[in-house]
Structures are given as structure tokens and as C-alpha cells.
């Protein structure tokens, strides 16, 4: 990996792409720390310190993807999450809406149209999410109800600045929505002019930006011994994640020879790579979002006057250290893994495309037998992938139990963070190596 980066730095055009990507990342991190207009930065820091000393779980997944910018209500507070949500929604709707499925089959032109729909949906979701977060911040619920709005020290959006509050809130929502649009544009710039996978690179940046601070928090709270042990465990986990992410089942495919005009085509051998983790990190996002609903429900009630069933929800479905929470989280990830793989990989469609171009799996008849064979392989390879996703995702919960602290709700050394960072890192290295291969390719003739 290091040799690939070193070779890229010695190649002029690749060096420009890498430097351009670094510049975009720096601009993204600047926007993630720049306070939005109308927000008291001093009071936000006071609320953050108050939250760190509590046992409340507050928007951990969204705050993780924004690199901690969400709880600071910065210009890029929403980060890339609205775009991720819009992409997933359109991907799911492709199975339901025939028009979207037709666009997906049209190739590059259809994909450009779907990308345009994704942008519009991203801005719509950004307006909804920014309005919700501004409302939560104004009432103090964004920090778990710990910031009393009657205390001027904890007023996130001060109301005595001489400006009408409705105008302040409108400007704040517009700023955060525009920030989401700019983040989307920055990601596309990295894809077009940088190393590729711009949105993934920005997510990687957001998560990596929080590692030093969270690591130092663990060191100060748990001690040097536990901190070093956590680092050792993290390195082992990363190694296992890299191994599983690279694992795949290769199904051989043979193409028959065909005569088209006066030329002979086909007769080649290839394979269909079925990854063990075919679903990626999407099932974890689905499960985390679904498990956040009980927390969101309890935020509408006074925590000092909860009914018995609400107390049960608070103790068992909103506490990451409870065994019921861990079990439900694990089972949801397994369910969503099978669900997402079933809608993203269609064995019947793959078998029909192979048959159309004269391809077949050796020993398997084309058509329905091939589709049944692919479905058989996929159903069995998805199980270890689902178990792997579930185990990696619940690892931080066991860290919470071991460290005996609830303040590590945004624990960055396991679960979603490791899956995203390792996946994006491997994909970025592959992008760089492929571009190096294009520039240094040596054919049969020199």
C-alpha cells in the first residue's frame, strides 16, 4: 500500500490528484468546524462538556458520519448523511418503481438521471433534517435534555440578539442545507478530479478526524494500560476486517465462441466475484437507524416522570450495554443483510445476461438452473457475511461494558467506523493501483 502511494507521488498527474483530494479534505474539515450563523459557539462547547460527563446516547451514528460536526451545529453539520440516505432510498425504490429500474438498465445516461434524482432528494432530506436538528437544539434536546434553555450559558441559539428568532432559524436551516449541497459537490469533485469515491473519502475523513480525541478520552478515563490493550485489539480487529472484506467466492464463467461477421468473439473464461460481505455497511446503518427510534420516542417525555413501560424501554432498548439491546441489534443486522443482498443482487437477471452473451457456468445449464445455482451459493455465503457484520458492529457495546463507561457512545474503534474506514481505504488503494497500472502498463511489444 505504501509503495502504491509512493509511486503515485512520483507520477505528476497522480500527484496532482492526490494533492487536490487533500485540499478538498482540508476544506471539508474547515466547514465541519465553522459555526453556523446564529449559533453560540461558547454555549455549544459548554453543552458538549456536559454531554461527555453523562450517560446519554445522542445521535451517535449521525454525529459519527459528520465527524462530530452535528453536535456543534457547524456549516457542514449534516455531513454526507442526507446523501447516503437518499442513495439508499433510491436504490430500494429501483426494485419497486419500474421507471427507475428502466433507467438503471439504460447505462450511463440512465445513471446520470438517477444521480440527478439523488441530488434533489438529498436537498429535500437536508431541509427536513436541518429543521429537526435546529428544533432539537433550540429546546435543548439535541444534547439529551441536559442544556437548560432558561440558563443563558446553555442557550445554543440565543433569542436576545435583537434579530427575530424566526429569521435566525430560517438562516440556520438554509445554511445547513447549503452546507449539505456543498459537501455533495465536494464529493463529486473528488470523484471526477481526485482519487475517486469522493463521498466515501469524505466519510472516511469524518471518522478519522475523531480518532485522536476519542483515543485520548479513553486514555484519560480508563488509564494507559487499558488504552494500550484497546489499541492492540483494534489492530487485530482491523486485520480480521481486511481479511473478510477481501474474501470472495469466485464462480467460473465460460463464454462460447461466436462468429459475428468475419470475426470470432468469445471463447474466454472469467468469473463472478461474490463477496462474503456482499451488503457492505448498509445493514448496519439500517439497524442503527431503527434502534434509534426508541431513543427518539423518549426525547418527547420528561425523563423524571416516565411510565413503567417507558422506563423499561430506557433501560433495555436505549442502553448499549444491555443484553437485549445487543441481541436485537445483532438480529436486525442479520435480517437487513439478507434483505439488502436480495434486492441488490438478482440471480435471475445475472443468469439471463450470461445466457444472452453466450456465457455459462461449467457443469450448470444456462437459464433457470444457473439462477438457482447462483441463488444457492449466495444464500450460503450471506450467512457468514451477516454474522461477521453483526459481530463487528456489537464489539463497541462490549467495549462499553469492559470500560464500564457510557460516555463512549461515539466509540470510533469498532463497528461501523472500522467497517467504513477499512472498506474505503482498500477501495482507494485499488483506485490508485489501477491508475498506476494504466500509466505503467507494459504490453507484449516494447
C-alpha positions as CSV (number, residue, x, y, z in Angstrom):
1,X,0.0,0.0,0.0
2,X,2.8,2.4,0.9
3,X,4.6,1.6,-2.3
4,X,1.5,2.4,-4.3
5,X,1.2,5.9,-2.6
6,X,4.9,6.5,-3.1
7,X,4.7,5.6,-6.8
8,X,1.6,7.8,-7.2
9,X,3.5,10.8,-5.6
10,X,6.3,10.3,-8.2
11,X,3.7,10.4,-11.1
12,X,2.9,14.0,-11.9
13,X,-0.8,13.7,-12.8
14,X,-1.5,11.3,-9.9
15,X,0.4,13.7,-7.6
16,X,-1.9,16.5,-8.7
17,X,-5.0,14.3,-8.0
18,X,-3.7,13.4,-4.5
19,X,-2.9,17.0,-3.6
20,X,-6.3,18.1,-5.0
21,X,-8.0,15.4,-2.8
22,X,-6.1,16.6,0.3
23,X,-7.1,20.2,-0.4
24,X,-10.8,19.2,-0.6
25,X,-10.5,17.2,2.6
26,X,-9.0,20.3,4.3
27,X,-11.8,22.5,3.0
28,X,-14.4,19.9,4.3
29,X,-12.8,19.8,7.7
30,X,-12.8,23.6,7.8
31,X,-16.6,23.7,7.1
32,X,-17.1,21.0,9.7
33,X,-15.6,23.3,12.5
34,X,-17.0,26.6,11.2
35,X,-20.1,27.6,13.4
36,X,-23.3,28.4,11.6
37,X,-24.7,31.9,11.9
38,X,-26.9,32.4,15.0
39,X,-25.3,29.6,17.0
40,X,-23.4,30.4,20.2
41,X,-20.1,28.5,19.9
42,X,-19.2,29.1,23.5
43,X,-22.5,27.6,24.7
44,X,-22.2,24.7,22.3
45,X,-18.8,23.8,23.9
46,X,-20.3,24.0,27.4
47,X,-23.1,21.6,26.3
48,X,-20.6,19.3,24.8
49,X,-18.7,19.1,28.0
50,X,-21.9,18.5,29.9
51,X,-22.8,15.7,27.5
52,X,-19.4,14.0,27.8
53,X,-19.9,13.6,31.5
54,X,-23.4,12.0,31.1
55,X,-24.7,8.5,30.3
56,X,-26.9,9.6,27.4
57,X,-26.8,8.3,23.8
58,X,-27.3,11.2,21.5
59,X,-27.4,10.9,17.7
60,X,-24.3,8.8,17.7
61,X,-24.5,7.5,14.2
62,X,-25.2,10.8,12.5
63,X,-22.5,12.5,14.7
64,X,-20.1,9.8,13.6
65,X,-20.6,10.4,9.9
66,X,-20.3,14.2,10.4
67,X,-17.0,13.9,12.2
68,X,-18.5,15.5,15.4
69,X,-19.8,18.5,13.4
70,X,-23.5,17.7,14.1
71,X,-23.4,18.4,17.8
72,X,-21.6,21.7,17.1
73,X,-24.2,22.8,14.5
74,X,-21.5,23.8,12.1
75,X,-21.9,24.7,8.4
76,X,-21.4,21.1,7.4
77,X,-23.3,19.7,10.4
78,X,-25.3,17.2,8.4
79,X,-22.2,15.9,6.6
80,X,-22.8,13.3,4.0
81,X,-25.6,11.5,5.8
82,X,-28.5,13.0,3.7
83,X,-26.8,11.9,0.5
84,X,-26.3,8.4,1.9
85,X,-29.9,8.2,2.9
86,X,-31.1,9.5,-0.5
87,X,-28.9,6.9,-2.3
88,X,-30.2,4.1,-0.2
89,X,-33.8,5.2,-0.7
90,X,-33.4,5.4,-4.5
91,X,-31.6,2.0,-4.6
92,X,-34.6,0.5,-2.7
93,X,-37.1,2.2,-4.9
94,X,-35.4,0.9,-8.0
95,X,-36.9,-2.5,-7.1
96,X,-40.4,-1.1,-6.7
97,X,-40.7,1.6,-9.4
98,X,-40.4,0.3,-13.0
99,X,-39.2,3.7,-14.3
100,X,-36.2,3.7,-12.0
101,X,-35.4,0.1,-12.9
102,X,-35.6,1.1,-16.6
103,X,-33.2,4.0,-16.1
104,X,-30.7,1.7,-14.3
105,X,-30.7,-0.6,-17.3
106,X,-30.1,2.3,-19.8
107,X,-26.4,2.6,-18.8
108,X,-24.6,5.8,-18.3
109,X,-27.4,8.1,-19.4
110,X,-29.9,6.4,-17.0
111,X,-27.4,6.5,-14.2
112,X,-26.9,10.3,-14.7
113,X,-30.7,10.7,-14.4
114,X,-30.8,8.7,-11.2
115,X,-27.8,10.7,-9.8
116,X,-29.9,13.9,-10.5
117,X,-32.8,12.5,-8.6
118,X,-30.5,11.6,-5.8
119,X,-29.3,15.2,-5.6
120,X,-32.8,16.6,-5.4
121,X,-33.8,14.1,-2.7
122,X,-30.6,14.9,-0.8
123,X,-31.5,18.6,-0.6
124,X,-35.1,17.7,0.5
125,X,-33.8,15.4,3.2
126,X,-31.3,18.1,4.2
127,X,-34.1,20.6,4.8
128,X,-36.1,18.2,6.9
129,X,-33.1,17.0,8.9
130,X,-31.7,20.5,9.5
131,X,-35.1,21.8,10.6
132,X,-35.4,18.9,13.1
133,X,-31.9,19.3,14.5
134,X,-32.4,23.1,14.8
135,X,-35.6,22.5,16.7
136,X,-33.9,19.9,19.0
137,X,-31.0,22.4,19.6
138,X,-33.4,25.2,20.5
139,X,-35.2,23.1,23.1
140,X,-32.0,21.6,24.4
141,X,-33.0,18.0,23.3
142,X,-30.1,17.7,20.9
143,X,-27.9,17.2,23.9
144,X,-30.3,14.8,25.6
145,X,-32.1,17.5,27.5
146,X,-29.0,18.4,29.5
147,X,-28.9,22.0,28.3
148,X,-31.5,24.1,30.1
149,X,-32.8,26.8,27.7
150,X,-33.6,29.0,30.7
151,X,-29.9,29.2,31.5
152,X,-28.1,31.7,29.2
153,X,-25.0,29.7,29.5
154,X,-26.6,26.7,27.7
155,X,-28.7,28.6,25.1
156,X,-27.5,27.1,21.8
157,X,-29.5,29.6,19.7
158,X,-29.7,32.8,21.8
159,X,-33.0,34.7,21.4
160,X,-31.9,38.1,22.8
161,X,-29.6,39.1,19.9
162,X,-32.1,41.7,18.5
163,X,-32.8,39.6,15.4
164,X,-36.2,37.9,15.1
165,X,-35.9,34.3,16.1
166,X,-37.8,33.1,13.0
167,X,-35.2,34.8,10.8
168,X,-32.3,33.3,12.8
169,X,-33.9,29.8,12.5
170,X,-34.5,30.2,8.8
171,X,-31.0,31.4,8.0
172,X,-29.7,28.5,10.1
173,X,-31.7,25.9,8.2
174,X,-30.7,27.4,4.9
175,X,-27.0,27.4,5.9
176,X,-27.0,23.8,6.9
177,X,-28.9,22.8,3.8
178,X,-26.5,24.7,1.6
179,X,-23.6,23.1,3.5
180,X,-25.0,19.6,2.6
181,X,-25.2,20.7,-1.1
182,X,-21.6,21.9,-0.9
183,X,-20.5,18.6,0.7
184,X,-22.2,16.7,-2.1
185,X,-20.4,18.9,-4.7
186,X,-17.0,18.4,-2.9
187,X,-17.5,14.7,-3.0
188,X,-18.3,14.8,-6.7
189,X,-15.1,16.9,-7.3
190,X,-13.0,14.2,-5.6
191,X,-14.7,11.6,-7.8
192,X,-14.0,13.5,-11.0
193,X,-10.7,15.1,-10.4
194,X,-9.3,13.3,-7.4
195,X,-8.6,9.7,-6.5
196,X,-12.3,8.6,-6.9
197,X,-15.0,7.6,-4.5
198,X,-15.4,11.1,-3.3
199,X,-18.3,10.5,-0.9
200,X,-16.6,7.6,0.7
201,X,-13.4,9.6,1.1
202,X,-15.3,12.3,3.0
203,X,-16.9,9.8,5.3
204,X,-13.5,8.3,5.9
205,X,-12.2,11.8,6.8
206,X,-15.1,12.4,9.2
207,X,-14.5,9.2,11.1
208,X,-10.7,9.5,11.1
209,X,-10.9,13.1,12.4
210,X,-12.4,11.9,15.7
211,X,-9.9,9.1,16.4
212,X,-7.3,11.2,18.3
213,X,-9.8,12.9,20.5
214,X,-11.7,9.7,21.4
215,X,-8.5,7.8,21.9
216,X,-7.2,10.5,24.3
217,X,-10.6,10.4,26.2
218,X,-10.1,6.6,26.7
219,X,-6.6,7.1,27.9
220,X,-7.6,9.8,30.4
221,X,-10.6,7.9,31.7
222,X,-9.5,4.2,31.6
223,X,-5.8,4.6,32.1
224,X,-2.7,3.8,29.9
225,X,-2.9,0.0,30.4
226,X,-6.5,-0.3,29.1
227,X,-5.7,2.2,26.3
228,X,-2.8,0.2,25.0
229,X,-4.9,-3.0,25.2
230,X,-7.7,-1.3,23.2
231,X,-5.2,-0.3,20.5
232,X,-3.9,-3.9,20.3
233,X,-7.4,-5.2,20.0
234,X,-8.2,-2.6,17.4
235,X,-5.2,-3.7,15.3
236,X,-6.4,-7.3,15.5
237,X,-10.0,-6.3,14.5
238,X,-8.7,-4.3,11.5
239,X,-6.7,-7.3,10.3
240,X,-9.7,-9.5,10.5
241,X,-11.9,-7.0,8.8
242,X,-9.4,-6.6,5.9
243,X,-9.3,-10.4,5.6
244,X,-13.1,-10.8,5.4
245,X,-13.6,-7.7,3.2
246,X,-11.2,-9.2,0.7
247,X,-12.7,-12.7,0.8
248,X,-14.9,-13.7,-2.1
249,X,-16.3,-16.8,-3.8
250,X,-15.4,-16.8,-7.5
251,X,-17.9,-18.6,-9.7
252,X,-16.2,-19.5,-13.0
253,X,-18.0,-18.4,-16.2
254,X,-17.1,-19.7,-19.7
255,X,-18.2,-17.8,-22.9
256,X,-18.7,-19.8,-26.0
257,X,-17.2,-18.7,-29.3
258,X,-19.4,-16.8,-31.7
259,X,-18.9,-15.7,-35.3
260,X,-20.0,-12.1,-35.9
261,X,-19.4,-11.1,-39.5
262,X,-15.9,-12.3,-40.2
263,X,-14.6,-12.1,-36.7
264,X,-14.6,-14.7,-33.9
265,X,-15.7,-13.5,-30.5
266,X,-15.9,-15.2,-27.1
267,X,-14.1,-18.3,-26.0
268,X,-12.8,-16.6,-22.9
269,X,-13.0,-17.6,-19.2
270,X,-13.9,-15.2,-16.4
271,X,-15.6,-15.4,-13.0
272,X,-18.4,-13.8,-11.0
273,X,-16.9,-12.5,-7.7
274,X,-19.4,-12.9,-4.8
275,X,-18.0,-11.2,-1.7
276,X,-18.6,-12.6,1.7
277,X,-19.7,-9.1,2.8
278,X,-21.9,-8.5,-0.2
279,X,-24.1,-5.9,1.6
280,X,-21.3,-3.6,2.8
281,X,-22.1,-1.3,5.7
282,X,-25.7,-0.6,4.7
283,X,-27.3,-3.2,7.1
284,X,-25.5,-1.6,10.0
285,X,-26.9,1.8,9.0
286,X,-30.4,0.4,8.7
287,X,-30.2,-1.4,12.1
288,X,-28.7,1.6,13.9
289,X,-31.4,3.9,12.5
290,X,-34.2,1.5,13.6
291,X,-32.8,1.2,17.1
292,X,-32.6,4.9,17.4
293,X,-36.4,5.2,17.2
294,X,-36.9,4.3,21.0
295,X,-34.4,7.0,21.9
296,X,-36.2,9.5,19.7
297,X,-39.5,8.4,21.3
298,X,-38.3,9.0,24.8
299,X,-37.0,12.5,24.0
300,X,-40.6,13.8,23.8
301,X,-41.2,12.9,27.5
302,X,-39.9,14.2,30.8
303,X,-37.2,11.8,31.9
304,X,-38.0,12.3,35.6
305,X,-41.7,11.3,35.1
306,X,-41.6,8.2,32.8
307,X,-44.2,5.5,32.8
308,X,-43.2,1.9,33.7
309,X,-43.0,0.7,30.1
310,X,-41.0,3.8,29.1
311,X,-38.6,3.1,31.9
312,X,-38.2,-0.4,30.6
313,X,-37.5,1.0,27.1
314,X,-35.0,3.4,28.5
315,X,-33.2,0.6,30.5
316,X,-33.2,-2.1,27.8
317,X,-33.7,-0.6,24.3
318,X,-31.7,2.6,24.6
319,X,-28.7,1.4,26.7
320,X,-25.9,-0.1,24.5
321,X,-24.7,-2.2,27.4
322,X,-27.9,-4.1,27.9
323,X,-28.0,-7.6,26.6
324,X,-31.4,-7.1,25.0
325,X,-30.1,-4.1,23.0
326,X,-27.1,-6.1,21.8
327,X,-29.2,-9.1,20.8
328,X,-31.8,-7.0,19.0
329,X,-29.1,-5.0,17.2
330,X,-27.3,-8.3,16.1
331,X,-30.5,-9.9,14.8
332,X,-31.5,-6.7,12.9
333,X,-28.2,-6.6,11.2
334,X,-28.6,-10.3,10.1
335,X,-32.1,-9.6,8.8
336,X,-31.1,-6.4,6.9
337,X,-28.1,-8.2,5.4
338,X,-30.3,-10.8,3.8
339,X,-32.8,-8.2,2.8
340,X,-30.3,-5.9,1.2
341,X,-28.5,-8.7,-0.7
342,X,-31.8,-10.0,-2.0
343,X,-32.7,-6.6,-3.6
344,X,-29.2,-5.7,-4.9
345,X,-28.1,-9.0,-6.5
346,X,-30.7,-10.6,-8.8
347,X,-29.5,-14.2,-9.7
348,X,-32.2,-14.5,-12.4
349,X,-31.1,-11.2,-14.1
350,X,-27.4,-12.2,-13.9
351,X,-28.2,-15.7,-15.4
352,X,-30.3,-14.1,-18.2
353,X,-27.5,-11.7,-19.1
354,X,-25.0,-14.6,-19.2
355,X,-27.2,-16.6,-21.4
356,X,-27.7,-13.6,-23.8
357,X,-24.0,-13.2,-24.3
358,X,-23.3,-17.0,-24.6
359,X,-21.9,-17.4,-21.1
360,X,-22.4,-20.4,-18.8
361,X,-21.1,-21.9,-15.6
362,X,-19.3,-25.1,-16.3
363,X,-21.4,-28.1,-15.4
364,X,-24.6,-25.9,-15.0
365,X,-27.2,-25.4,-17.7
366,X,-27.9,-21.8,-18.8
367,X,-31.1,-20.1,-17.7
368,X,-33.0,-21.1,-14.6
369,X,-30.6,-23.8,-13.4
370,X,-27.8,-21.2,-13.4
371,X,-30.1,-18.7,-11.5
372,X,-30.9,-21.5,-8.9
373,X,-27.2,-22.3,-8.6
374,X,-26.3,-18.6,-8.0
375,X,-29.1,-18.2,-5.5
376,X,-27.9,-21.3,-3.7
377,X,-24.3,-20.0,-3.5
378,X,-25.5,-16.5,-2.5
379,X,-27.8,-17.7,0.3
380,X,-25.0,-19.7,1.9
381,X,-22.2,-17.1,1.5
382,X,-24.5,-14.4,3.0
383,X,-24.8,-16.2,6.4
384,X,-21.1,-15.8,7.4
385,X,-21.2,-12.3,6.0
386,X,-24.2,-11.4,8.2
387,X,-22.6,-13.0,11.3
388,X,-19.4,-11.1,10.6
389,X,-21.2,-7.7,10.2
390,X,-23.2,-8.4,13.4
391,X,-20.1,-9.4,15.5
392,X,-18.1,-6.4,14.3
393,X,-21.0,-4.0,15.0
394,X,-21.7,-5.1,18.5
395,X,-18.0,-5.1,19.5
396,X,-18.2,-1.4,20.7
397,X,-21.0,-2.4,23.1
398,X,-18.7,-5.0,24.7
399,X,-16.1,-2.2,25.0
400,X,-18.7,-0.1,26.8
401,X,-19.2,-2.9,29.3
402,X,-15.5,-3.6,29.7
403,X,-14.6,0.1,30.2
404,X,-17.6,0.5,32.5
405,X,-18.4,3.8,30.9
406,X,-21.4,5.0,29.0
407,X,-19.6,8.1,27.6
408,X,-18.1,6.3,24.7
409,X,-21.3,6.3,22.7
410,X,-19.4,7.6,19.7
411,X,-16.7,4.9,20.1
412,X,-14.7,5.1,16.9
413,X,-12.6,1.9,17.1
414,X,-15.2,-0.6,16.2
415,X,-18.4,-1.4,14.4
416,X,-19.5,1.0,11.7
417,X,-16.3,3.1,12.0
418,X,-13.9,0.2,11.3
419,X,-16.1,-1.2,8.5
420,X,-16.2,2.1,6.7
421,X,-12.6,3.1,7.2
422,X,-11.2,-0.3,6.1
423,X,-13.6,-0.6,3.1
424,X,-12.8,3.0,1.9
425,X,-9.1,2.5,2.5
426,X,-9.0,-0.7,0.5
427,X,-11.1,0.8,-2.3
428,X,-8.9,3.9,-2.5
429,X,-5.7,1.9,-2.7
430,X,-7.3,-0.2,-5.5
431,X,-8.2,3.0,-7.4
432,X,-4.6,4.3,-7.1
433,X,-3.2,1.0,-8.2
434,X,-5.5,0.8,-11.2
435,X,-4.5,4.3,-12.3
436,X,-0.8,3.4,-11.8
437,X,-1.3,0.3,-13.9
438,X,-2.8,2.4,-16.8
439,X,0.2,4.6,-16.8
440,X,2.9,1.9,-16.4
441,X,1.3,-0.9,-18.4
442,X,3.8,-2.9,-20.4
443,X,2.4,-4.9,-23.2
444,X,3.9,-7.7,-25.3
445,X,5.6,-5.1,-27.6
446,X,8.0,-2.5,-26.2
